[in-house]
Amino acid sequence: MANLTVPWTIKDLHADTPLRETIFPVTKHSIFMAHAGVAPIPACAAEAIREMAEIASTGDQEGQRLWSILGLARKNAAKLLNALPEEIALLGPTSLGLNLVANGLDWNAGDEVICYRDDYPANVYPWKGLERLGVKVSAITTAAHGQIRISDLEKHITGKTRLVALTSVNNLSGFQIDIDAIGKYLHSRGILFCVDAIQSIGMAPTSVEHVDFLAADSHKWMLGPLAAGIVYIRKEHFEKVRPTLVGAWNVQSPNFIAQDSIAFEESARRYEPGAMNLIGIAGMNASMELLNTIGITAIHQSVLETRDYLANHLHGLGFTFLDGAANPGERSAIVTVLHPTADLKKISEHLIAKNIHVSLRHLRDQRPIIRFSPHFYISKSDIDFVVQELKHAIES
């Protein structure tokens, strides 16, 4: 498990088919443009999983070498977030981390939480669940899908607003909120900020400088396996967010003997109650190391260039974009489209038959939409092929 080196650039990867197929085996047989869903893992993650499984097959699954992966994963996650390793809990899925925050804070009847009605349900239900405690949940709506700015929040904030929960990138429209600006504004009002970052980590710079809590599973842009994830709790909030899952790993239990009182671990380990998903975390760590080595800034630049190249072609084919294109700083790699005449279900089926992976989704009014979400290893030649197949699908 030596440190990863990447002796190539993203442009090299696009130009060298054997290299790309070695690093991303999925490219041998398909064009994967659905990273906003469940993404394939790169070869380095698969190898890390195989290695860990081999070690686990010959001895104790909790051997010293296996446990060492936890420290590496905390460091890689912290680097992705500009956080401290001790502020990282290695837990997935995303909803688990969000529920740890929602259920760990002490709420009073009359407290208010703001979330977005059309976020992915994992970042709505944990907050709606607080209504049983007398918490008022304002599930806001916006004129344009997912486009949330400070001005939208100002309309709902009151003197009782205690927390705002948003996603870093809307899972359908691809709108990327300004985490720093919103976080600064909320903190100036004494309001906590919780972020579901599953649609941005690994694709765009995602800093927790002005964030209190964050959760993300690794199976999308982080290129990791399902149910391996990260939870960030700002260190100063450890005593505010009481662990609601309690076990032998997060409570100090010398020699595995239960004590008369509960004393939690001093780091974010306090939110990890028991046996860890070591094999999954190993895969996630390898993917995070790959992303950190390439550099998120370079990755972000690449995906935006691909996004704009794709969007221009989609516009030429008569597609319309969900709520229009956002300003440059508010774009992500997600491009979601509608079409005035074409059958999107048939188009989606045609693309999948050609080994082009996209996501067919629906809006609240049940209108079908197609979501494209290519990662940095998708090239312009891939986009050209997809566009040709889209033409065939529309004309047929």
N, C-alpha and C positions, 0 to 999 in steps of 0.2 A: 504494500500500500504506500508506495513512494509518492512524493509530491508530483503532481502532473505537470508536464511541460507541453506546450503547444507550439511547435515550430512552423506554424502556418498562420495565415490570415484568413479572414472570412472570404476575401476575394479568391485566395488560393483554393479554398474549399469549394467555391462555386465552379471553379474552372477545372478541377481535378476530380473526375467522376470516381475512379478507384479509391481515392483518399476519402471522399465524402461517403461512399458506401461502406468503407471500413469504420468510420467514426459514427455514422448514422445508418445502421443496417436497413432501416425502413425504406431508405431511398433506392434500394435494389429493386423494389417491386411496386413502389407507389409514390405519389406526391401527397405528402401529408400536410393539409391546410386546415387542421382542426385542433390546434394547440389550446384553444380556449375551452376545449372539452377534456377528454382524457388522452394524453399524448404518449407516444412511444418513448422508450428510454434509449439513450445512446449506448454504444458498445462499452464505454468505461463503466457505466452504472451496472450493466449486465455482468461484466467481469467482476466487479466488486461484490455483487450479490452471489455469484458463483463461488468466489473465493471464500466468502464468509460462510456459505452453506457447506463447503468442503471442510472448513475448519470445524464447524458445528457437527459434522457427521463423524468426526474422529475423536470427539471428546466432549467436554462440558460446553454447552452453548453459551455459558457466561465466562469463558476463559479470559485471561488478561488481555489478549490481543483483540478479542471481540469487544471488550469494554472500552478499549482505547479509541474506538471509532466515535464514541460519544463526544469526547473532547474536541476531536477534529471537526465534527459536524457543527458543534456550537460555534467554533471559530469561523467556519465558512459561512454559516448563517449570519453571524454578527457582521462579517465583512460585507455581505450583501445589503445589510440594513443600516450600516453605520451605527451599530449598537455594541454593547459589551457582551462577551460570551456568557457571562453569568446571568444575563437577562433573557437568555434563550432556553425555552423548554422544548424538547423534541417530541412533539405530539401532533398527530393528525387524526382525523380530518379537520378541515377548517372549522367546521361547526363545533367541534369539541373545544377548541381554543376560545371561540366566541362565547360558548356557554360557560366556560370557566370564569370569564369576566362577568357576564350577566348575572350568574348565580353567586359569584364570590363577593361582589360588592354589597355593602349594607344599604338597603333601600328603605326609604320612608314613604309612607302614603303621601301622594301629592308630588313626589319627584317626577321629573319629566325626562323622557328620552326621545331623541329625534333619529329616525331612520328613513330610508327611501323605499316607498311602496313597491317599486319595480326593480329592486335589487334581487339578486338570486335569493331564494327563500332561506338559505342558510344564514343570511345576515338580516333577516326580518323576524323569523320565529323566535330566536332566543330573546329578543327584546319584547315582542308581543307577549311572550310568556310571563313577563314581569307584571302584566296587568292584574294578575292574581294577587299581587302584593299591594295593589292600589297605585302602582306607577302609571302615569299617563304616557302613552306612546303616540307620538305624532308621526305617522307614516306619510311623509310628504310626497307630493306629486310635482312634476315639472312639465312645462309646455313641450319640451324636447326630451326624448327618452334618455335618461341617465345624465343629462347635462346639469350638474349641480355646482353652483358657485356660492360664494359667501352671501350674495344678495338673496339667494333662495333660502338660505338658512336663517337670515335675519328676520324673515317674515314669521318664523315659527319659534324663535328663541324667546323665552321669558325669564323672569327672575328665578324660576324653579327648574330651568333646564339644567340637568346634571351631566348628561352625556350625549354625544352625537356619534352614531355608528354609520359609517359609509364604506363603500367599496372603492378601492383605488382606481379601478377601471370597470365600467359597466360591462357586464357579460354579454349584452346584446348589441348595444350601440357602439361599444368600444371607447366611449368618452372617458378621458383620463382626468380625474379631478386634480386640483392643485393642492396636494397634501400639505405642503409647507405653509402656504398662505392660509388655508382653512385652519390648520393646527395652530398657527400663531394667533389668528383671530379668536378661536375658541379659548385658548389659554388666557388671552387678555380679558376674557369674560369669566374666567374661573371654571370653564367647562371641560370635561374629559373628552378625549377623542379616541375612538376605537376604529381600527381599519381592517377590513377584509381585503388582503393584498394578494389573493391567489391569482388574479388576472394581471398582475404587474411584476411580481418578483421573478427575475430571470429574463424579463423582456424589456423593462425600463428601470432607470434608477428609482429606488424606493427607500427613502431615508426616514428613520423614526425620530429625527431630531425634534419634531414638534408633534409626536404621536405618543399616546400613553399606552395603548394596547394594540396588538396586531396578531393576526393569525393567517396561516396559509398552508394548505396541503401542497405537496410537491409535484403532483401528477399533471400539471399543465405546463406553464412556461419554465418552471424549474427543472423539467425533464426527469423527474424522479418517479419512484413507484407510488402506487395508490396507498393511502393511509399512513404514509410517512410525511410528517409536516413539522412546521415550526410555530411556536407561540412566543411572542415578545411581550413581556411585562416590564415597564419601566421600573428600575430598582426602587425608586422612592415610593412606589405604590405596592410593594410586597405586603405591607401590613394592611393596606386597604382592600386588597383582593385576597380574601381568605380561600385557601384551597378547599374545594368542595369534594374532591376525590382524595381519599386518605388511605395510605397503606404503608408498607414497610420501607419503601424506597424514599418517600418524601418526608417522612417523620423520623427523627433521630431515634434509632433503635439499636443501641450497642449490642453486638453479638446476637442480633435478631431476637432480642428480648423486649417485649412490649413494656413501655414505661407507664408510670402512673399519671403522667401529664403529657400533652402533645407539644413537642417542640419541632417546628418545621426546619428543614434545611435552609441555609441562609441564601442560597442562589435560587434561580428559577427551577431548580430541581424540585422545589417545594410543590410544583404543579404536576410532577410525574409520580403517580402513586405506586406503581409496581413494575413488573417485568416490562422491559423495553423491547420495541420492535427492532432489534439490532440488525437483522438482515436488511430490512427495508431502509433503515437509517443509513446503512453502508451504501446502498444504491443512491439514496438522496445525496449523501455527502460527496460521492464521486461526481454526480451531476453538478452540484454546487461548486465544486472545485474547478470543473471544466468552465463553468460560466464566469467564475472569478478570474480564471487565468486568461480567458479571452478578453474579458472586460465588459461590464454592462454598458458602458458608454458606446463602445464599438458595436455591441449587439443592438442597442437601441437605434443607432444611426442606420444600421443595416435593415432592421425590420420596418422602419419608417420609409426608407427608400423603396423597399419591396411593396409596402402598403400603398404608396402613392402610384407606383407603376401599375399595380393591380387595379386600383380605383379608377385611373384614367381609362383603362381598357373596359372596365365594367360600365362606365358612363357611356362609352362609345357603343356598347351593345344594348343600350336603352334601359339599363338597370337604374333604379333610384336608391339613394342611401337612407338608411334609417335615421330620420331627423337631420339629414344633411351632414356635410363634412364639418368637423369642428375646426377651431383655430389650430395652427401648427402645434402649439404647446399642449393642446388637449387631445391630440390624436394618439392612438395606440396601434398595435398591429392588427386589431380586429376591424374587419370591413363587413358590414351586414347590409344586405340589399333586398329590395322588392323589385317586382317587374309588373308593368301595367297590363300585360297580356299573357305572358308565358306562364306555364304551369311549373311552379318552383319544386313541387314534389317530384315531378318527372325529370326535371333538370338535375336535381340532387341524385336521383336514382341512376341517371345517365353517367354522372361524374363518378359515382361510386363503382359502377360497372367498369369504368376505365381506370380504376385504382387511384382515383383522386378523392381524398378524404375531406369532406366539408361537413358542416352541421346544419341540418334542417331544424329550425326552431319555429316557435309561434309567439305572437304578441298576445297581450291580454284579450284583445278582441278576436283572437284565433286566426288572424291573418298569418300565412306562412312566410317565413323569411329564410334566406340562406346566409350563414355566417362563415366567412373566410378568416382564418387566423394562422397565417404562416409564420414560422420562426426563422431565425437568422440563416439557417442552412438551406432554405428554399431560395432558388436562383431565379433570375429573370427568364431564363430559358424554360424553367418549370412553369412560370406564369404564362409564357407564350403558349405552351402546350395546353394549359387549362383554358385559356381564352379560346383557342381553336375548338376545343370540345364544347365549350359553352355555345359557340356559334352553331355547331352541329345540333346541339340539344334544342336551341331556340327555333331553328329552321325545320326541325323534324316534326 
